[in-house]
């Protein structure tokens, strides 16, 4: 397994305590050795809260409701459809057992304003 870095968006485009679902763009090398990109990384939901950026899965596992636009309350992301709450650090559902969302490592480059998501993938 290896960590793969995906560009996920710009820090300046995030609203505090409101989730935003974004495509994940993987950096690739082109034939001419120029840096290019590919959007084959799927998507994730970014959340800016408490001065930190979190990245989680983009769907609530209860009924696959999109988490885009969900609000943060007390360090938990609240699904807009039925109010299920997910801990941003662990992904665990704090409303009912048996549910959870993936949580990804993030990095912010303050010079370029780019938020990156690091995911473990098979080689």
N, C-alpha and C positions, 0 to 999 in steps of 0.2 A: 504494500500500500504506500501511496505517496500523497503529499499535500499538493493540490492543484489550486492555483490562484485565479480567481475570476474578478473582473471589474464589474462592480454592481451598481455604481451610480455616483452622484456628487453629493457630498455632505451638505452643501448649500441648498440642495433641492428637498431636503428632508424637513418635515415639520415636527417640532417637539411633541412627543407623546401620541403621534398618529402614525400608524403603519403604512408603508408604501411598498407594493409588490413591484419588483424590477426583474428584467432579464439578466442572466449572468453571461458575461462575455469573456471568453477565454483568449488569452494572448497566444498567437501562433506566429511562426516564421513563414514567410512566403518564399517562392523560388528565388527571388532576387535578394534574399536575406534582409528584406525590409520587414519591420514589425507590422503585423496585421491583426485582425481579430475575427473571432468566430463566435456566434451566439448559440453554441451547442450546449450550454451549461444549464439549460432549464431556467428556472426562476426561483427567487426567494423573496421574503418580506423583510425589509429593513425597518428598524425602529430606533429613533434617537430619543433617549431618555436619561436623565441624570448625568448628562455630559458624555455618555457612552453610546456607541452604535452597536446594536444587536442585529443578528441575521438569523431568521428562523424559516421554517417551511412556509409555503404560501397558502396552504389550505388547512382549515380546521378538520381534524379527522372524524368528527362527529357525523357530519353530512357533506364533507368536502366543500364547505362554504369558504369563499375567498376571504383571506385575512386583510386584504387591502382596505385601508380606511379604519381598521380596528383601533380602538383607543387603549392607552396604557393607564392602568390604575394600580398603584402600589407595587410596581415592578412586575405586574402581570399584564399580558395582552388579552383583551376581552373580545371574543368573537361577536360580531354584530348580529349573527342570526339567532343564537340561543343563549348568549352570555357565558359560554364556557370560557374559563380563564386559564392561561398558560404562563408558567414561570419563564421569564425571558432568559434566565441563566441555565436552566435545566431542560426546559421544554415540557416538563410535567404538567398535566392538567390538575389544577388545584380545586376544581369544581366537583369532579367525579373521577374515581380511579379507573385505570385501564386505557386512558387516552394520553397522548403526548404528541409533540411536534418536534421535528429535527432542529437542532441548534448548531450554528456554524461559527467558526472563529472569524473575526473581522479585523481589518487593519485600515487605518485612515492615513493617507498621505496629505498632510495639511498644505504642502506646497502646490499640489495639483488639484486638491479638493476631491480626490477620488477615494471612494470606499471600495475596498477589496474584500472578497469572501474567500476563505480557504476551506476546501473540502477534501476529505480523504477519499481517494479513488484507487481502484485496483490498477496495477500497471499492465 
